Every structure is written in structure tokens, then in C-alpha cells.
């Protein structure tokens, strides 16, 4: 959490004799295994905690520049946002369903909350769509009250707060679990992806691949 490098490993396919993939997004499951969504011929690759390639499976989708991935911490279901739909896989790579497909949407990042609900940002309408753990639509909420935003990264904490990075307006906002706006947590130039650390820290990356860590007291100043 201080930004010290722990390890570096090549993004290769298991059994592929060193075939390199282009990692577009990453998440970690409850056992500490690393799951990477690869761009191009969209696929998911699983790595061990030490970065050794373990397994891989293809993602059936139309052309998608940067697929996004999220792992449900409850059962290790793999959620992949590819093109204009959301696909769910079991840990062994079996397709477990697809949902959320609409013409004209621009789905970005996905995350899950403590109850297994799936949340996905949509830049076409500055909105977050919420589905239950099997992909049934629950509700949507706007990420801006006036004007146009570009919601990209999204994450949740154990208290149910939802954090959304709005790259167009240069900020990270906090919402309740029902999508009600709470406050702007930080103003930040071109925020891209967000995560909450184990101590309530907020980690934000920008378009230049720089990660900034904000302490808990900035995220929850009223505590």
C-alpha cells in the first residue's frame, strides 16, 4: 500500500511456449490468484500468486479493444465486460450466462459488492447499471446530476459504498449502495480505475498509468 514493487511477471499463456498476451484488466480472487483479461482475441488467463500461468479460456464476443474483468469475492465467478454485454464464467472457464446487452451502450468497468451484485459503468448515459448475482437487472443510477460525465472505474467497500471515477469531470464520487450521491471524495485529473485498500485507502489510476493512494482519513473524513 506504499507503492513498493513486489514482483513482475510476464503476461504469457499457459502451455503456449511463451506466447504473450496484452493485459487489459486484472483482478484477484479470494485465494489470491490473479485473473487477467487480454485484449485482441479476447481471453482470460489465470495466474498463481507468484505469477505463474495456470489456466486460460477464450471469451466469445465481438471486437472489443479493452475487455474488463471482475471476480466475485463470494464464489470466484468471473465477470467480463466485452463489447456491449456482460459475460459471466465459472472459475473453470464455463460460460454461465450473458446479460445487459443493449445497442448503443458503452460499458466500461465492472465490480461486485459484498452481496454479489454486479455493477457496471456506462459512459453513453453517464450511469451505473446494477444486476443481481445471476445477472437479473436491479436498477440504474446517474453518476452526474447536471451535464455529461464519463464514469469509468468503479469499486465498492465492505460498508456498501460505491466509488465511481468520472474522467470527464476529474473526480471520484461516493454513492450509497442504492446509488444516492454522498460526496466527491477527491478531485483528480482524468481518473481511470479505482480500488479500495484493506484499511479504507482509495487507490486511483489515471490515463498515464500512475497510481495515487489517498489515506482513509481523506476518504472518510467524518470518522
C-alpha positions, 0 to 999 in steps of 0.5 A, spaced: 500 500 500 506 504 499 507 503 492 513 498 493 514 493 487 513 486 489 514 482 483 513 482 475 511 477 471 510 476 464 503 476 461 504 469 457 499 463 456 499 457 459 502 451 455 503 456 449 511 456 449 511 463 451 506 466 447 504 473 450 498 476 451 496 484 452 493 485 459 487 489 459 484 488 466 486 484 472 483 482 478 484 477 484 480 472 487 479 470 494 485 465 494 489 470 491 490 468 484 490 473 479 485 473 473 487 477 467 483 479 461 487 480 454 485 484 449 485 482 441 482 475 441 479 476 447 481 471 453 482 470 460 488 467 463 489 465 470 495 466 474 498 463 481 500 468 486 507 468 484 505 469 477 505 463 474 500 461 468 495 456 470 489 456 466 486 460 460 479 460 456 477 464 450 471 469 451 466 469 445 464 476 443 465 481 438 471 486 437 472 489 443 479 493 444 479 493 452 475 487 455 474 488 463 474 483 468 471 482 475 471 476 480 466 475 485 469 475 492 463 470 494 464 464 489 470 466 484 465 467 478 468 471 473 465 477 470 467 480 463 465 486 460 466 485 452 463 489 447 456 491 449 454 485 454 456 482 460 459 475 460 459 471 466 464 464 467 465 459 472 472 459 475 473 453 470 472 457 464 464 455 463 460 460 460 454 461 465 450 466 462 450 473 458 446 479 460 445 487 459 446 487 452 443 493 449 445 497 442 448 503 443 451 502 450 458 503 452 460 499 458 466 500 461 468 497 468 465 492 472 465 490 480 461 486 485 459 488 492 459 484 498 452 481 496 454 479 489 451 484 485 454 486 479 455 493 477 457 496 471 459 503 468 456 506 462 459 512 459 453 513 453 448 515 459 453 517 464 450 511 469 451 505 473 447 499 471 446 494 477 444 486 476 443 481 481 448 475 482 445 471 476 445 477 472 437 479 473 437 487 472 436 491 479 436 498 477 440 504 474 443 510 477 446 517 474 453 518 476 452 526 474 446 530 476 447 536 471 451 535 464 455 529 461 460 525 465 464 519 463 464 514 469 469 509 468 472 505 474 468 503 479 469 499 486 465 498 492 467 497 500 465 492 505 460 498 508 456 498 501 459 504 498 460 505 491 466 509 488 465 511 481 471 515 477 468 520 472 474 522 467 470 527 464 469 531 470 476 529 474 473 526 480 471 520 484 464 520 487 461 516 493 454 513 492 450 509 497 449 502 495 442 504 492 446 509 488 444 516 492 450 521 491 454 522 498 460 526 496 466 527 491 471 524 495 477 527 491 478 531 485 483 528 480 485 529 473 482 524 468 481 518 473 481 511 470 480 505 475 479 505 482 480 500 488 479 500 495 485 498 500 484 493 506 484 499 511 479 504 507 485 507 502 482 509 495 487 507 490 486 511 483 489 510 476 489 515 471 490 515 463 498 515 464 498 509 468 500 512 475 497 510 481 495 515 487 493 512 494 489 517 498 489 515 506 482 513 509 482 519 513 481 523 506 476 518 504 472 518 510 473 524 513 467 524 518 470 518 522 
